Amino acid sequence: MKTGKKQKAIERLNKHVTACQKCRLSFTRKNVLCGEGKADALFLLVALSPGKEENFQNKMFIGPSGHVLDKLFKTVGILRESFYMTNLIKCMLPKNRRPKMDEIDSCSHFLDEEISIIGPQLIVSLGYYATRYILTKYHADPPPAKKDFTNLYGHLIFSENQKILPLPHPASLLYNPSFESETIEKYKKLPPLLYPG
């Protein structure tokens, strides 16, 4: 699909995203956060859902976890603009609670359509829920226990002709700053994949 057609397809999709009322989150959100970035981006970054600041200002990664992500990107030499950024769930989860399965089921088809339109060379999944969904989508056998996902972070996975790099969500450093050096090492896997040669 050519760039112009991709952009128009994303714009059409985003109209459906912003009008969605398929689950209870439509009653508590301020905004529906559509994906951000160029429709012809080679790399797709997927997180779980908007936080408080993202919900209020309707922009990706501008709250506390966004500041951490920017710091990680700067440390390893990555430009935020390299990615099309989106979420598995497009509305804020009240009090940052865990998503319910029916909420994921109601919203995930939007992510599927974004992936189909963009056709990324690499999908970077941040954290447990985004990683579990992407690995399941590409039949890459996600581990059954949540605790085992940490072993996947920083390891490139190739399944059904799709490259996937699971990484820790930057929000994890807000709760466990001692993991910063370990997290940086995992994020260092990105530059060779984004900027080969």
BELTADA-V332940 format. One record per residue. RES is the residue in three letters. SS is DSSP state (2 for helix, 1 for strand, 0 for the rest). D_CENTER is the distance of its C-alpha to the mean C-alpha in Angstrom with 1 decimal. Layout:
res	ss	d_center
RES	SS	D_CENTER
RES	SS	D_CENTER
//
This chain:
res	ss	d_center
MET	0	22.2
LYS	0	23.4
THR	2	21.4
GLY	2	23.3
LYS	2	22.8
LYS	2	19.0
GLN	2	18.9
LYS	2	21.3
ALA	2	19.4
ILE	2	16.2
GLU	2	18.6
ARG	2	20.2
LEU	2	17.0
ASN	2	16.1
LYS	2	19.6
HIS	2	19.1
VAL	2	15.8
THR	2	17.8
ALA	2	20.8
CYS	0	19.3
GLN	0	21.3
LYS	0	20.7
CYS	0	20.1
ARG	2	21.3
LEU	2	18.4
SER	2	20.0
PHE	2	22.9
THR	0	21.3
ARG	0	18.8
LYS	0	20.0
ASN	0	17.5
VAL	0	15.0
LEU	0	12.0
CYS	0	11.5
GLY	0	9.2
GLU	1	10.7
GLY	0	12.3
LYS	0	14.8
ALA	0	15.0
ASP	0	16.5
ALA	0	13.9
LEU	0	14.2
PHE	1	10.8
LEU	1	7.3
LEU	1	4.3
VAL	1	1.2
ALA	1	2.7
LEU	0	6.1
SER	0	8.1
PRO	0	10.1
GLY	0	12.7
LYS	2	16.3
GLU	2	16.4
GLU	2	13.5
ASN	2	15.4
PHE	2	18.6
GLN	2	18.0
ASN	0	15.5
LYS	0	13.3
MET	0	9.9
PHE	0	10.1
ILE	0	13.9
GLY	0	14.9
PRO	2	15.8
SER	2	12.5
GLY	2	12.0
HIS	2	15.4
VAL	2	14.7
LEU	2	11.8
ASP	2	14.4
LYS	2	17.0
LEU	2	15.3
PHE	2	14.7
LYS	2	18.3
THR	2	19.6
VAL	2	18.5
GLY	0	19.2
ILE	0	16.0
LEU	0	15.6
ARG	2	12.6
GLU	2	14.1
SER	2	13.4
PHE	1	9.9
TYR	1	9.0
MET	1	6.0
THR	1	5.0
ASN	1	4.7
LEU	0	6.5
ILE	0	9.4
LYS	0	10.5
CYS	0	13.2
MET	0	13.8
LEU	0	15.0
PRO	2	18.6
LYS	2	19.4
ASN	2	15.9
ARG	0	17.2
ARG	0	15.6
PRO	0	14.5
LYS	0	17.4
MET	2	17.4
ASP	2	18.8
GLU	2	16.0
ILE	2	13.4
ASP	2	16.1
SER	2	16.8
CYS	2	13.3
SER	2	11.6
HIS	2	14.0
PHE	2	12.4
LEU	2	9.3
ASP	2	12.1
GLU	2	13.9
GLU	2	11.3
ILE	2	11.1
SER	2	14.9
ILE	2	15.6
ILE	2	13.8
GLY	0	14.7
PRO	0	12.7
GLN	0	14.6
LEU	1	11.8
ILE	1	8.4
VAL	1	6.8
SER	1	5.3
LEU	1	5.7
GLY	2	8.5
TYR	2	10.7
TYR	2	9.6
ALA	2	6.3
THR	2	8.6
ARG	2	11.6
TYR	2	10.5
ILE	2	9.7
LEU	2	12.8
THR	2	14.8
LYS	2	14.1
TYR	0	15.4
HIS	0	18.1
ALA	0	17.3
ASP	0	18.9
PRO	0	16.7
PRO	0	19.1
PRO	0	20.6
ALA	0	20.5
LYS	2	17.6
LYS	2	19.4
ASP	2	19.4
PHE	2	15.7
THR	2	16.4
ASN	2	18.6
LEU	0	15.8
TYR	0	13.9
GLY	0	15.0
HIS	0	16.5
LEU	1	15.8
ILE	1	16.0
PHE	1	17.6
SER	1	18.0
GLU	0	19.3
ASN	0	19.2
GLN	1	15.5
LYS	1	14.4
ILE	1	11.6
LEU	1	11.1
PRO	1	9.9
LEU	1	10.1
PRO	0	11.0
HIS	0	9.0
PRO	0	11.2
ALA	0	12.6
SER	2	14.5
LEU	2	16.7
LEU	2	17.7
TYR	2	19.4
ASN	0	20.4
PRO	2	21.2
SER	2	23.3
PHE	2	20.4
GLU	2	19.7
SER	2	21.7
GLU	2	20.3
THR	2	16.6
ILE	2	17.8
GLU	2	19.3
LYS	2	16.2
TYR	2	14.4
LYS	2	17.6
LYS	2	16.7
LEU	2	14.5
PRO	2	17.4
PRO	2	19.5
LEU	2	16.9
LEU	2	16.0
TYR	0	19.6
PRO	0	22.0
GLY	0	25.7
//
